[in-house]
Amino acid sequence: MAGKSPWGSAPGGDDNDGAGPDGGATPPPVSEGGSKPRNPWLPGGEENASGPRKAANIEDLFKHRQARMGGGGGGGFPRMPQAPGGKSWTPLILIGVVALWLLISGVHQIGPKEEGLVTTAGRYSRTMGPGLKFTLPWPIQNVEIEDVTSIRTDTIPEGEAEKLMLTGDQNLVDLSYIVRWNIKDLKKYTFQIDNPDQTVKEVAEAAMRASIAEVTLDDALSGSGRAQVEQAVRSRMQAFLDAYGAGVAVQGVEIKKADPPTAVVDAFREVLAAQQDAQSDINRARAWAEQVTARAEGEATAFNKVYDEYRLAPEVTKRRMYYETMERVLKQTDKTIIEADGVVPYLPLPEVRRKNSSSSSEGDQ
């Protein structure tokens, strides 16, 4: 079933739903004196009575759309919805924006490890502690919140860079160390010096160079020497920063690495090895000397005891000493016993003993 043609019926023709000879929908013919077909893009009822209708353009389309939305025939943006009673929502919206601005810029939550620095028109006003705090809104007052309790750590030098310093005995040492610090006065830390973080690093390097110049290379490399240098660096750093009014508290300094320069590290290791060998020889010599000294002292003590006995009984002591000496001497020599009257004219005891010992060892095998 074919619908009505959107172009309307032909002038003077009957309404046959625009059906052509073949039953299809075809636009009606337009005569020179007749009117054009109705424009489907124009709203209903807008007919040009004085003459032929003009084609709709984009401005007409927006014009009629704004008229339907309540914007009037003069164009412009759609009107805002009205509050109950016919009033405008604009004052309420402005009040809400102002309240939100006051809440965001005037209320501050400061953590337990933090402090807030308040400035009024760029000038320091006060320092706020932890808790919920209130200030005038921005830009009248501004608040900078900073962590003043947590320990900050700086590693000098950063990465694997080499940091050479001169020791007291004119040797170079490659040092890497860690500085731990925190903020003790937020006002001084913010306003007294420019770039306080970089200032802490520079002060640490100056204090380390001054402390290393007071010790030898061996002290810088040893554990006890390191502890001495770390304490000296911490004291120097705190004195410098207090003189600057930096508002920083140095908590500690730790030397991570103390090595000879990379260019001479092989030669330095050889020197250390030679020093260790020399120290080992010295220790062995000292041990041998102590043993000899102890043995000599023991012999001297024994002689004193014999001398005391000799003074009490000289003849008996002489005979005992003679027997002991002969026993000690003859123990290390071969002995032959010759007995008179031809019974046993010759008895080689050492040979007999050796023969018996060799035969017994063969039997064991």
Secondary structure, 3 states (H helix, E strand, C coil): CCCCCCCCCCCCCCCCCCECCCCCECCCCCCCCCCCCCCCCCCCCCCCCCCCCCCCCHHHHHHHHHHHHCCCCCCCCCCCCCCCCCCCCHHHHHHHHHHHHHHHHHEEEECCCEEEEEEECCEEEEEECCEEEECCCCCCEEEEEEECCCCEEEEECCCCCCCEEECCCCCEEEEEEEEEEEECCHHHHHHCCCCHHHHHHHHHHHHHHHHHCCCCHHHHHCHHHHHHHHHHHHHHHHHHHHHHCCCEEEEEEEEEEEECCHHHHHHHHHHHHHHHHHHHHHHHHHHHHHHHHHHHHHHHHHHHHHHHHHHHCHHHHHHHHHHHHHHHHHCCCCCEECCHHHCCCCEEHHHHHHHHHHHHHHHHC
